[in-house]
Amino acid sequence: MHVADARTCVLHPASTTHRQLTDEQLLNAGIGPDLVRMSVGIENVRDILEDIDQALERV
């Protein structure tokens, strides 16, 4: 998964893109342990919304 991909992706920055930072550095950067990043791609908006709804129902 790549953030610059044309497809929608959801990731947890603290454990992926910023995993090399200390807890203090993460907090100073505004990246809390509960932060989730969504990068919306170019898929059909209805498909994206359905996927989000489906994921939230499982949480």
PQR file with spaces between the fields and no chain letter, atoms N, CA, C, O and H, PARSE charges and radii, in Angstrom:
ATOM       1  N    MET     1       0.853   -1.167    0.000 -0.4000 1.5000
ATOM       2  CA   MET     1       0.000    0.000    0.000 -0.0000 2.0000
ATOM       3  C    MET     1       0.899    1.230    0.000  0.5500 1.7000
ATOM       4  O    MET     1       1.873    1.303    0.749 -0.5500 1.4000
ATOM       5  N    HIS     2       0.565    2.172   -0.832 -0.4000 1.5000
ATOM       6  CA   HIS     2       1.352    3.393   -0.946 -0.0000 2.0000
ATOM       7  C    HIS     2       0.413    4.578   -0.836  0.5500 1.7000
ATOM       8  O    HIS     2      -0.631    4.603   -1.487 -0.5500 1.4000
ATOM       9  H    HIS     2      -0.226    2.112   -1.441  0.4000 1.0000
ATOM      10  N    VAL     3       0.768    5.556   -0.024 -0.4000 1.5000
ATOM      11  CA   VAL     3      -0.097    6.716    0.208 -0.0000 2.0000
ATOM      12  C    VAL     3      -0.364    7.491   -1.076  0.5500 1.7000
ATOM      13  O    VAL     3      -1.427    8.097   -1.211 -0.5500 1.4000
ATOM      14  H    VAL     3       1.616    5.536    0.506  0.4000 1.0000
ATOM      15  N    ALA     4       0.563    7.487   -2.012 -0.4000 1.5000
ATOM      16  CA   ALA     4       0.384    8.230   -3.263 -0.0000 2.0000
ATOM      17  C    ALA     4      -0.304    7.398   -4.341  0.5500 1.7000
ATOM      18  O    ALA     4      -0.321    7.790   -5.508 -0.5500 1.4000
ATOM      19  H    ALA     4       1.426    6.995   -1.902  0.4000 1.0000
ATOM      20  N    ASP     5      -0.864    6.266   -3.966 -0.4000 1.5000
ATOM      21  CA   ASP     5      -1.541    5.387   -4.909 -0.0000 2.0000
ATOM      22  C    ASP     5      -2.846    6.032   -5.371  0.5500 1.7000
ATOM      23  O    ASP     5      -3.376    6.918   -4.701 -0.5500 1.4000
ATOM      24  H    ASP     5      -0.850    5.947   -3.018  0.4000 1.0000
ATOM      25  N    ALA     6      -3.355    5.592   -6.504 -0.4000 1.5000
ATOM      26  CA   ALA     6      -4.630    6.099   -7.013 -0.0000 2.0000
ATOM      27  C    ALA     6      -5.807    5.436   -6.307  0.5500 1.7000
ATOM      28  O    ALA     6      -6.953    5.848   -6.482 -0.5500 1.4000
ATOM      29  H    ALA     6      -2.924    4.872   -7.048  0.4000 1.0000
ATOM      30  N    ARG     7      -5.523    4.408   -5.510 -0.4000 1.5000
ATOM      31  CA   ARG     7      -6.571    3.702   -4.774 -0.0000 2.0000
ATOM      32  C    ARG     7      -6.673    4.256   -3.354  0.5500 1.7000
ATOM      33  O    ARG     7      -5.691    4.737   -2.789 -0.5500 1.4000
ATOM      34  H    ARG     7      -4.592    4.073   -5.368  0.4000 1.0000
ATOM      35  N    THR     8      -7.857    4.179   -2.800 -0.4000 1.5000
ATOM      36  CA   THR     8      -8.077    4.620   -1.434 -0.0000 2.0000
ATOM      37  C    THR     8      -7.353    3.691   -0.472  0.5500 1.7000
ATOM      38  O    THR     8      -7.369    2.471   -0.638 -0.5500 1.4000
ATOM      39  H    THR     8      -8.655    3.788   -3.260  0.4000 1.0000
ATOM      40  N    CYS     9      -6.719    4.280    0.534 -0.4000 1.5000
ATOM      41  CA   CYS     9      -6.080    3.455    1.562 -0.0000 2.0000
ATOM      42  C    CYS     9      -6.270    4.115    2.920  0.5500 1.7000
ATOM      43  O    CYS     9      -6.416    5.333    3.027 -0.5500 1.4000
ATOM      44  H    CYS     9      -6.706    5.270    0.668  0.4000 1.0000
ATOM      45  N    VAL    10      -6.264    3.291    3.937 -0.4000 1.5000
ATOM      46  CA   VAL    10      -6.377    3.744    5.317 -0.0000 2.0000
ATOM      47  C    VAL    10      -5.204    3.147    6.065  0.5500 1.7000
ATOM      48  O    VAL    10      -4.930    1.953    5.952 -0.5500 1.4000
ATOM      49  H    VAL    10      -6.145    2.302    3.850  0.4000 1.0000
ATOM      50  N    LEU    11      -4.504    3.982    6.835 -0.4000 1.5000
ATOM      51  CA   LEU    11      -3.355    3.460    7.570 -0.0000 2.0000
ATOM      52  C    LEU    11      -3.223    4.117    8.926  0.5500 1.7000
ATOM      53  O    LEU    11      -3.837    5.148    9.201 -0.5500 1.4000
ATOM      54  H    LEU    11      -4.726    4.952    6.928  0.4000 1.0000
ATOM      55  N    HIS    12      -2.415    3.506    9.764 -0.4000 1.5000
ATOM      56  CA   HIS    12      -2.138    3.973   11.115 -0.0000 2.0000
ATOM      57  C    HIS    12      -0.722    4.546   11.104  0.5500 1.7000
ATOM      58  O    HIS    12       0.241    3.785   11.196 -0.5500 1.4000
ATOM      59  H    HIS    12      -1.916    2.668    9.541  0.4000 1.0000
ATOM      60  N    PRO    13      -0.568    5.883   10.992 -0.5600 1.5000
ATOM      61  CA   PRO    13       0.753    6.491   10.844  0.2800 2.0000
ATOM      62  C    PRO    13       1.748    6.130   11.946  0.5500 1.7000
ATOM      63  O    PRO    13       2.932    5.945   11.667 -0.5500 1.4000
ATOM      64  N    ALA    14       1.286    6.028   13.186 -0.4000 1.5000
ATOM      65  CA   ALA    14       2.209    5.762   14.295 -0.0000 2.0000
ATOM      66  C    ALA    14       2.918    4.416   14.158  0.5500 1.7000
ATOM      67  O    ALA    14       4.028    4.244   14.661 -0.5500 1.4000
ATOM      68  H    ALA    14       0.324    6.179   13.413  0.4000 1.0000
ATOM      69  N    SER    15       2.281    3.467   13.481 -0.4000 1.5000
ATOM      70  CA   SER    15       2.904    2.149   13.344 -0.0000 2.0000
ATOM      71  C    SER    15       3.353    1.847   11.917  0.5500 1.7000
ATOM      72  O    SER    15       3.820    0.744   11.630 -0.5500 1.4000
ATOM      73  H    SER    15       1.379    3.607   13.072  0.4000 1.0000
ATOM      74  N    THR    16       3.212    2.826   11.023 -0.4000 1.5000
ATOM      75  CA   THR    16       3.635    2.596    9.633 -0.0000 2.0000
ATOM      76  C    THR    16       4.602    3.692    9.192  0.5500 1.7000
ATOM      77  O    THR    16       5.815    3.548    9.351 -0.5500 1.4000
ATOM      78  H    THR    16       2.833    3.722   11.256  0.4000 1.0000
ATOM      79  N    THR    17       4.084    4.766    8.648 -0.4000 1.5000
ATOM      80  CA   THR    17       4.922    5.806    8.048 -0.0000 2.0000
ATOM      81  C    THR    17       5.805    6.549    9.040  0.5500 1.7000
ATOM      82  O    THR    17       6.832    7.105    8.652 -0.5500 1.4000
ATOM      83  H    THR    17       3.099    4.883    8.518  0.4000 1.0000
ATOM      84  N    HIS    18       5.424    6.569   10.314 -0.4000 1.5000
ATOM      85  CA   HIS    18       6.183    7.307   11.329 -0.0000 2.0000
ATOM      86  C    HIS    18       6.674    6.399   12.456  0.5500 1.7000
ATOM      87  O    HIS    18       6.941    6.877   13.558 -0.5500 1.4000
ATOM      88  H    HIS    18       4.590    6.117   10.630  0.4000 1.0000
ATOM      89  N    ARG    19       6.793    5.124   12.201 -0.4000 1.5000
ATOM      90  CA   ARG    19       7.150    4.159   13.247 -0.0000 2.0000
ATOM      91  C    ARG    19       8.536    4.388   13.842  0.5500 1.7000
ATOM      92  O    ARG    19       8.823    3.907   14.938 -0.5500 1.4000
ATOM      93  H    ARG    19       6.576    4.736   11.305  0.4000 1.0000
ATOM      94  N    GLN    20       9.397    5.117   13.133 -0.4000 1.5000
ATOM      95  CA   GLN    20      10.759    5.349   13.625 -0.0000 2.0000
ATOM      96  C    GLN    20      10.810    6.421   14.712  0.5500 1.7000
ATOM      97  O    GLN    20      11.836    6.572   15.375 -0.5500 1.4000
ATOM      98  H    GLN    20       9.164    5.508   12.243  0.4000 1.0000
ATOM      99  N    LEU    21       9.725    7.165   14.904 -0.4000 1.5000
ATOM     100  CA   LEU    21       9.700    8.237   15.902 -0.0000 2.0000
ATOM     101  C    LEU    21       9.398    7.694   17.296  0.5500 1.7000
ATOM     102  O    LEU    21       8.737    6.667   17.453 -0.5500 1.4000
ATOM     103  H    LEU    21       8.891    7.043   14.365  0.4000 1.0000
ATOM     104  N    THR    22       9.894    8.402   18.292 -0.4000 1.5000
ATOM     105  CA   THR    22       9.570    8.054   19.677 -0.0000 2.0000
ATOM     106  C    THR    22       8.141    8.511   19.973  0.5500 1.7000
ATOM     107  O    THR    22       7.554    9.278   19.210 -0.5500 1.4000
ATOM     108  H    THR    22      10.430    9.237   18.164  0.4000 1.0000
ATOM     109  N    ASP    23       7.595    8.034   21.087 -0.4000 1.5000
ATOM     110  CA   ASP    23       6.249    8.458   21.481 -0.0000 2.0000
ATOM     111  C    ASP    23       6.178    9.973   21.640  0.5500 1.7000
ATOM     112  O    ASP    23       5.195   10.597   21.240 -0.5500 1.4000
ATOM     113  H    ASP    23       8.072    7.412   21.707  0.4000 1.0000
ATOM     114  N    GLU    24       7.213   10.560   22.221 -0.4000 1.5000
ATOM     115  CA   GLU    24       7.244   12.013   22.409 -0.0000 2.0000
ATOM     116  C    GLU    24       7.262   12.736   21.060  0.5500 1.7000
ATOM     117  O    GLU    24       6.544   13.719   20.876 -0.5500 1.4000
ATOM     118  H    GLU    24       8.011   10.054   22.546  0.4000 1.0000
ATOM     119  N    GLN    25       8.068   12.262   20.131 -0.4000 1.5000
ATOM     120  CA   GLN    25       8.131   12.881   18.803 -0.0000 2.0000
ATOM     121  C    GLN    25       6.796   12.747   18.075  0.5500 1.7000
ATOM     122  O    GLN    25       6.357   13.675   17.396 -0.5500 1.4000
ATOM     123  H    GLN    25       8.651   11.463   20.281  0.4000 1.0000
ATOM     124  N    LEU    26       6.160   11.598   18.219 -0.4000 1.5000
ATOM     125  CA   LEU    26       4.851   11.406   17.593 -0.0000 2.0000
ATOM     126  C    LEU    26       3.845   12.420   18.119  0.5500 1.7000
ATOM     127  O    LEU    26       3.132   13.055   17.342 -0.5500 1.4000
ATOM     128  H    LEU    26       6.517   10.845   18.771  0.4000 1.0000
ATOM     129  N    LEU    27       3.789   12.570   19.428 -0.4000 1.5000
ATOM     130  CA   LEU    27       2.844   13.518   20.019 -0.0000 2.0000
ATOM     131  C    LEU    27       3.159   14.952   19.613  0.5500 1.7000
ATOM     132  O    LEU    27       2.247   15.734   19.345 -0.5500 1.4000
ATOM     133  H    LEU    27       4.369   12.054   20.059  0.4000 1.0000
ATOM     134  N    ASN    28       4.448   15.306   19.565 -0.4000 1.5000
ATOM     135  CA   ASN    28       4.845   16.650   19.130 -0.0000 2.0000
ATOM     136  C    ASN    28       4.462   16.904   17.679  0.5500 1.7000
ATOM     137  O    ASN    28       4.217   18.046   17.288 -0.5500 1.4000
ATOM     138  H    ASN    28       5.189   14.671   19.783  0.4000 1.0000
ATOM     139  N    ALA    29       4.410   15.853   16.887 -0.4000 1.5000
ATOM     140  CA   ALA    29       4.025   15.971   15.479 -0.0000 2.0000
ATOM     141  C    ALA    29       2.511   15.896   15.293  0.5500 1.7000
ATOM     142  O    ALA    29       2.017   15.982   14.168 -0.5500 1.4000
ATOM     143  H    ALA    29       4.609   14.925   17.204  0.4000 1.0000
ATOM     144  N    GLY    30       1.773   15.735   16.396 -0.4000 1.5000
ATOM     145  CA   GLY    30       0.320   15.654   16.302 -0.0000 2.0000
ATOM     146  C    GLY    30      -0.179   14.288   15.876  0.5500 1.7000
ATOM     147  O    GLY    30      -1.302   14.153   15.388 -0.5500 1.4000
ATOM     148  H    GLY    30       2.174   15.665   17.309  0.4000 1.0000
ATOM     149  N    ILE    31       0.656   13.274   16.060 -0.4000 1.5000
ATOM     150  CA   ILE    31       0.297   11.916   15.655 -0.0000 2.0000
ATOM     151  C    ILE    31       0.052   11.098   16.913  0.5500 1.7000
ATOM     152  O    ILE    31       0.981   10.543   17.501 -0.5500 1.4000
ATOM     153  H    ILE    31       1.567   13.384   16.456  0.4000 1.0000
ATOM     154  N    GLY    32      -1.201   11.032   17.314 -0.4000 1.5000
ATOM     155  CA   GLY    32      -1.559   10.264   18.497 -0.0000 2.0000
ATOM     156  C    GLY    32      -1.733    8.795   18.162  0.5500 1.7000
ATOM     157  O    GLY    32      -1.781    8.423   16.990 -0.5500 1.4000
ATOM     158  H    GLY    32      -1.956   11.483   16.837  0.4000 1.0000
ATOM     159  N    PRO    33      -1.826    7.958   19.189 -0.5600 1.5000
ATOM     160  CA   PRO    33      -1.958    6.522   18.957  0.2800 2.0000
ATOM     161  C    PRO    33      -3.286    6.130   18.318  0.5500 1.7000
ATOM     162  O    PRO    33      -3.427    5.023   17.797 -0.5500 1.4000
ATOM     163  N    ASP    34      -4.257    7.038   18.359 -0.4000 1.5000
ATOM     164  CA   ASP    34      -5.564    6.735   17.780 -0.0000 2.0000
ATOM     165  C    ASP    34      -5.779    7.398   16.416  0.5500 1.7000
ATOM     166  O    ASP    34      -6.879    7.337   15.865 -0.5500 1.4000
ATOM     167  H    ASP    34      -4.143    7.937   18.783  0.4000 1.0000
ATOM     168  N    LEU    35      -4.740    8.026   15.871 -0.4000 1.5000
ATOM     169  CA   LEU    35      -4.862    8.693   14.570 -0.0000 2.0000
ATOM     170  C    LEU    35      -4.881    7.667   13.440  0.5500 1.7000
ATOM     171  O    LEU    35      -4.045    6.765   13.391 -0.5500 1.4000
ATOM     172  H    LEU    35      -3.847    8.075   16.318  0.4000 1.0000
ATOM     173  N    VAL    36      -5.838    7.818   12.543 -0.4000 1.5000
ATOM     174  CA   VAL    36      -5.940    6.986   11.350 -0.0000 2.0000
ATOM     175  C    VAL    36      -5.961    7.926   10.157  0.5500 1.7000
ATOM     176  O    VAL    36      -6.690    8.918   10.152 -0.5500 1.4000
ATOM     177  H    VAL    36      -6.517    8.552   12.583  0.4000 1.0000
ATOM     178  N    ARG    37      -5.166    7.615    9.154 -0.4000 1.5000
ATOM     179  CA   ARG    37      -5.102    8.459    7.958 -0.0000 2.0000
ATOM     180  C    ARG    37      -5.839    7.773    6.816  0.5500 1.7000
ATOM     181  O    ARG    37      -5.657    6.583    6.561 -0.5500 1.4000
ATOM     182  H    ARG    37      -4.574    6.809    9.158  0.4000 1.0000
ATOM     183  N    MET    38      -6.673    8.549    6.137 -0.4000 1.5000
ATOM     184  CA   MET    38      -7.361    8.041    4.957 -0.0000 2.0000
ATOM     185  C    MET    38      -6.925    8.876    3.767  0.5500 1.7000
ATOM     186  O    MET    38      -7.057   10.100    3.766 -0.5500 1.4000
ATOM     187  H    MET    38      -6.821    9.516    6.344  0.4000 1.0000
ATOM     188  N    SER    39      -6.413    8.206    2.770 -0.4000 1.5000
ATOM     189  CA   SER    39      -6.042    8.840    1.517 -0.0000 2.0000
ATOM     190  C    SER    39      -7.041    8.352    0.476  0.5500 1.7000
ATOM     191  O    SER    39      -7.026    7.182    0.094 -0.5500 1.4000
ATOM     192  H    SER    39      -6.306    7.212    2.771  0.4000 1.0000
ATOM     193  N    VAL    40      -7.905    9.250    0.021 -0.4000 1.5000
ATOM     194  CA   VAL    40      -8.991    8.867   -0.877 -0.0000 2.0000
ATOM     195  C    VAL    40      -8.499    8.840   -2.314  0.5500 1.7000
ATOM     196  O    VAL    40      -7.882    9.786   -2.803 -0.5500 1.4000
ATOM     197  H    VAL    40      -7.917   10.201    0.331  0.4000 1.0000
ATOM     198  N    GLY    41      -8.788    7.736   -2.967 -0.4000 1.5000
ATOM     199  CA   GLY    41      -8.339    7.531   -4.342 -0.0000 2.0000
ATOM     200  C    GLY    41      -9.370    7.971   -5.366  0.5500 1.7000
ATOM     201  O    GLY    41     -10.226    8.813   -5.097 -0.5500 1.4000
ATOM     202  H    GLY    41      -9.289    6.968   -2.569  0.4000 1.0000
ATOM     203  N    ILE    42      -9.265    7.382   -6.538 -0.4000 1.5000
ATOM     204  CA   ILE    42     -10.110    7.803   -7.659 -0.0000 2.0000
ATOM     205  C    ILE    42     -11.220    6.803   -7.980  0.5500 1.7000
ATOM     206  O    ILE    42     -11.829    6.867   -9.048 -0.5500 1.4000
ATOM     207  H    ILE    42      -8.569    6.697   -6.756  0.4000 1.0000
ATOM     208  N    GLU    43     -11.477    5.883   -7.058 -0.4000 1.5000
ATOM     209  CA   GLU    43     -12.566    4.937   -7.285 -0.0000 2.0000
ATOM     210  C    GLU    43     -13.910    5.668   -7.283  0.5500 1.7000
ATOM     211  O    GLU    43     -13.998    6.844   -6.930 -0.5500 1.4000
ATOM     212  H    GLU    43     -10.982    5.830   -6.191  0.4000 1.0000
ATOM     213  N    ASN    44     -14.923    4.960   -7.676 -0.4000 1.5000
ATOM     214  CA   ASN    44     -16.272    5.501   -7.633 -0.0000 2.0000
ATOM     215  C    ASN    44     -16.612    5.843   -6.187  0.5500 1.7000
ATOM     216  O    ASN    44     -16.399    5.029   -5.288 -0.5500 1.4000
ATOM     217  H    ASN    44     -14.851    4.005   -7.963  0.4000 1.0000
ATOM     218  N    VAL    45     -17.135    7.033   -5.963 -0.4000 1.5000
ATOM     219  CA   VAL    45     -17.410    7.506   -4.603 -0.0000 2.0000
ATOM     220  C    VAL    45     -18.376    6.580   -3.873  0.5500 1.7000
ATOM     221  O    VAL    45     -18.247    6.397   -2.663 -0.5500 1.4000
ATOM     222  H    VAL    45     -17.308    7.694   -6.693  0.4000 1.0000
ATOM     223  N    ARG    46     -19.327    6.002   -4.569 -0.4000 1.5000
ATOM     224  CA   ARG    46     -20.270    5.079   -3.915 -0.0000 2.0000
ATOM     225  C    ARG    46     -19.541    3.845   -3.385  0.5500 1.7000
ATOM     226  O    ARG    46     -19.849    3.354   -2.299 -0.5500 1.4000
ATOM     227  H    ARG    46     -19.433    6.151   -5.552  0.4000 1.0000
ATOM     228  N    ASP    47     -18.578    3.349   -4.154 -0.4000 1.5000
ATOM     229  CA   ASP    47     -17.794    2.190   -3.713 -0.0000 2.0000
ATOM     230  C    ASP    47     -16.991    2.529   -2.461  0.5500 1.7000
ATOM     231  O    ASP    47     -16.912    1.731   -1.527 -0.5500 1.4000
ATOM     232  H    ASP    47     -18.327    3.748   -5.036  0.4000 1.0000
ATOM     233  N    ILE    48     -16.401    3.715   -2.452 -0.4000 1.5000
ATOM     234  CA   ILE    48     -15.615    4.140   -1.287 -0.0000 2.0000
ATOM     235  C    ILE    48     -16.513    4.233   -0.057  0.5500 1.7000
ATOM     236  O    ILE    48     -16.162    3.722    1.007 -0.5500 1.4000
ATOM     237  H    ILE    48     -16.466    4.364   -3.211  0.4000 1.0000
ATOM     238  N    LEU    49     -17.660    4.876   -0.195 -0.4000 1.5000
ATOM     239  CA   LEU    49     -18.576    5.034    0.935 -0.0000 2.0000
ATOM     240  C    LEU    49     -19.099    3.688    1.432  0.5500 1.7000
ATOM     241  O    LEU    49     -19.235    3.483    2.638 -0.5500 1.4000
ATOM     242  H    LEU    49     -17.945    5.290   -1.059  0.4000 1.0000
ATOM     243  N    GLU    50     -19.391    2.776    0.516 -0.4000 1.5000
ATOM     244  CA   GLU    50     -19.842    1.439    0.916 -0.0000 2.0000
ATOM     245  C    GLU    50     -18.745    0.709    1.682  0.5500 1.7000
ATOM     246  O    GLU    50     -19.018    0.040    2.679 -0.5500 1.4000
ATOM     247  H    GLU    50     -19.281    2.942   -0.464  0.4000 1.0000
ATOM     248  N    ASP    51     -17.510    0.835    1.220 -0.4000 1.5000
ATOM     249  CA   ASP    51     -16.390    0.193    1.913 -0.0000 2.0000
ATOM     250  C    ASP    51     -16.206    0.766    3.314  0.5500 1.7000
ATOM     251  O    ASP    51     -15.941    0.026    4.261 -0.5500 1.4000
ATOM     252  H    ASP    51     -17.287    1.378    0.410  0.4000 1.0000
ATOM     253  N    ILE    52     -16.346    2.087    3.446 -0.4000 1.5000
ATOM     254  CA   ILE    52     -16.224    2.724    4.763 -0.0000 2.0000
ATOM     255  C    ILE    52     -17.336    2.238    5.684  0.5500 1.7000
ATOM     256  O    ILE    52     -17.080    1.881    6.834 -0.5500 1.4000
ATOM     257  H    ILE    52     -16.561    2.688    2.677  0.4000 1.0000
ATOM     258  N    ASP    53     -18.563    2.224    5.187 -0.4000 1.5000
ATOM     259  CA   ASP    53     -19.692    1.745    5.995 -0.0000 2.0000
ATOM     260  C    ASP    53     -19.471    0.308    6.450  0.5500 1.7000
ATOM     261  O    ASP    53     -19.706   -0.027    7.611 -0.5500 1.4000
ATOM     262  H    ASP    53     -18.771    2.514    4.253  0.4000 1.0000
ATOM     263  N    GLN    54     -19.022   -0.531    5.534 -0.4000 1.5000
ATOM     264  CA   GLN    54     -18.782   -1.937    5.860 -0.0000 2.0000
ATOM     265  C    GLN    54     -17.694   -2.076    6.925  0.5500 1.7000
ATOM     266  O    GLN    54     -17.826   -2.875    7.852 -0.5500 1.4000
ATOM     267  H    GLN    54     -18.831   -0.258    4.591  0.4000 1.0000
ATOM     268  N    ALA    55     -16.639   -1.311    6.793 -0.4000 1.5000
ATOM     269  CA   ALA    55     -15.548   -1.379    7.771 -0.0000 2.0000
ATOM     270  C    ALA    55     -16.008   -0.902    9.146  0.5500 1.7000
ATOM     271  O    ALA    55     -15.677   -1.518   10.159 -0.5500 1.4000
ATOM     272  H    ALA    55     -16.531   -0.661    6.041  0.4000 1.0000
ATOM     273  N    LEU    56     -16.768    0.188    9.187 -0.4000 1.5000
ATOM     274  CA   LEU    56     -17.229    0.722   10.471 -0.0000 2.0000
ATOM     275  C    LEU    56     -18.213   -0.216   11.163  0.5500 1.7000
ATOM     276  O    LEU    56     -18.259   -0.264   12.393 -0.5500 1.4000
ATOM     277  H    LEU    56     -17.038    0.688    8.364  0.4000 1.0000
ATOM     278  N    GLU    57     -18.993   -0.955   10.393 -0.4000 1.5000
ATOM     279  CA   GLU    57     -19.916   -1.920   10.988 -0.0000 2.0000
ATOM     280  C    GLU    57     -19.165   -3.032   11.708  0.5500 1.7000
ATOM     281  O    GLU    57     -19.685   -3.623   12.655 -0.5500 1.4000
ATOM     282  H    GLU    57     -18.955   -0.916    9.395  0.4000 1.0000
ATOM     283  N    ARG    58     -17.951   -3.318   11.264 -0.4000 1.5000
ATOM     284  CA   ARG    58     -17.163   -4.403   11.856 -0.0000 2.0000
ATOM     285  C    ARG    58     -16.365   -3.964   13.077  0.5500 1.7000
ATOM     286  O    ARG    58     -15.844   -4.800   13.815 -0.5500 1.4000
ATOM     287  H    ARG    58     -17.529   -2.839   10.495  0.4000 1.0000
ATOM     288  N    VAL    59     -16.268   -2.667   13.290 -0.4000 1.5000
ATOM     289  CA   VAL    59     -15.463   -2.167   14.412 -0.0000 2.0000
ATOM     290  C    VAL    59     -16.258   -2.226   15.702  0.5500 1.7000
ATOM     291  O    VAL    59     -15.751   -1.848   16.758 -0.5500 1.4000
ATOM     292  H    VAL    59     -16.691   -1.987   12.691  0.4000 1.0000
